[in-house]
């Protein structure tokens, strides 16, 4: 159908359905290709996001990271930008690009992912021996809700330890 009627209004949705079916069947390579072919018009952002997921599932991490970063450049204000920053941060971390990963984690703004992202950013900055920047990331967790979020609590614990090790026990006490 795509070859015979490329300008048909049904071609775009049909390509997306094909890509989704391939993904569900576990053929991530073909799914990534199909999502790439369907990436035009109003559904381009979702198709390209799904393409990045399919590339990651196919084990093509470098291409998935490039797809994540291209998506973020093309759709920086999209409602799913935080999800893409999370995917990019995780891919950068797997690739050993810890500083870039920490920066990507710090850009996540949505309430659902922010505590885990700030904790991950702080953890990576500690690995990079950037203790003061890690403390700033952990300090940002004070504003996150709910108060009993596990990532928030682990980050505040890390902040308290940073203050203790730095001979600032009075700063650690209110945590």
N, C-alpha and C positions, 0 to 999 in steps of 0.2 A: 504494500500500500504506500509506503513512504516514497519509493522510487516512482510509482505511477502518479501519485497525487501529492507532491511535496508541498503545495500551497493550500491544501485542504485544511479547513479549520479543525478537523479531527486528527490531523497528523501529529501535532504537538502533544495532546493528551494521550494519543496512542503510543508515542515514543516513551512517555513517562510511565505508562502502564507496563510496557515491555521491560523497561529498566527495573521497575519495582518487582516484576515477576522474576527476572533474572537474579535479583538480589535475594529474594525469598527462597529461590532454588539453590542459593549458595554459589552461583557463578558470578563472583565478584568482579572478575576481569571484564567479562562481557557487560555486566551491569554498569561498571564505571564508564565504558565506552558509550553505552546507550544513554546514560545520564548526560554525558558530554555532548552527545548529538542533540539532546532535548533541551539544552541550556540556552533558550532564547525566549524573548517575550516576558510576560508577567511572571512566569514560573522559573525564571533563570536562577534566582537566588536559591530556591529550594532544590532545583536540579543540581546545581554546582555543589551545594552542601552535601547532598546525597552522593554525588560523585566522589567527594573527598572521603566520605565514610566507606564507600565501596573500595576505594584505593587502599585505605588503611586495612580493611578486612582481607584484601588480596595480598597483604604483606608488602606492598609497595610504599614503604614509609616515606622515602624521600619525595616521591610524587604526591603523596597525600599531604605532606607538609607544604609543598609548593602550591597545591590546590587550596589549602587552608589560607595561606598568605595572600594568594591572588584573590580569593573570595573577600578577605578582609579589606583589601585595597578597593575592590569594586563596590562593596556594600557596607561601608563603615558604620552607617546609622541604622542598619537593618535590626529589627527586633531580636533576631537570632545571633547578633554579633557576639554576645557574651558566650554563647555555646561554641562559636567558632574560635574565639580567643582561648577557651578552655582546650579545645581540640589541638590548636596550634601550640599551646604551652606544653601539653602532654607529649606531642610529637617532638618538639624541640628538646624536651628533657630526655626522651628516649634516644635522641641523636647526640646527646652529650653537650648540647648548647645550653648550659645551665643559666648563664646570665640572661640570654634571650628568653629562656623559659620563664625565669622569675619576672622579667618585664611583662611578658604576656599574661601571666597569672595576675599581676597587679592591675591589669587593665579590665579585668572582669568586674562588672558593676551590678549585675542582677542579684537580688537578695538570696536566691536559691543557691547560687554557686560561690558567692563572695567569701563566706567564711573559709571554705576549703581552699579557695584560690589564694587568699591571704596567708593561710597557714603554709601552703606549698611554696609560695614566694619566699616567705621567711625562712623556711627550711633550706631552700636552695641558696639563699644569701648567706646563711650560716656555713654551708658547705664551701662557699666561695670566700669565706673569712670576711664577709661584709656585715659584721655584727651590728653596727649602728643602723644600717639600712634594714636588717632583719628585725631589729627592735621596733623600727617605725612601722613595718608591715604588721607585726604582732600587735602593736599599740592600736592600729586601725580596727582590730577585732573588737575593741571595747564597744564600738558603735553598732556592731552586728547583732541581729536578733534572729532567733530566740536566744536568750541568755544561756540556755543549756545545750546549745549546738556543740557537738563533740569537737569539731575542728576549732571552733572559737575557744573552747576550754583548753585544748592542747596548746594552742598558740599563746594564750595568756599564761599558761604554765611555763612555756619556753621563755616568755618575756620576763617572768619572775626569776627564772634561772639566770638569764642574762644580767639582770640587776644584781642578783646575789654574787655571781662570779665577778662582776665589775665593782664590788664593794659598795653597792648602793642598796643595802637592805631596806632602808626606809621607803624607797620607791617600790620595792617588791611587796611590802606589807599590804597596801590597799588592794592588790590584785586578788 
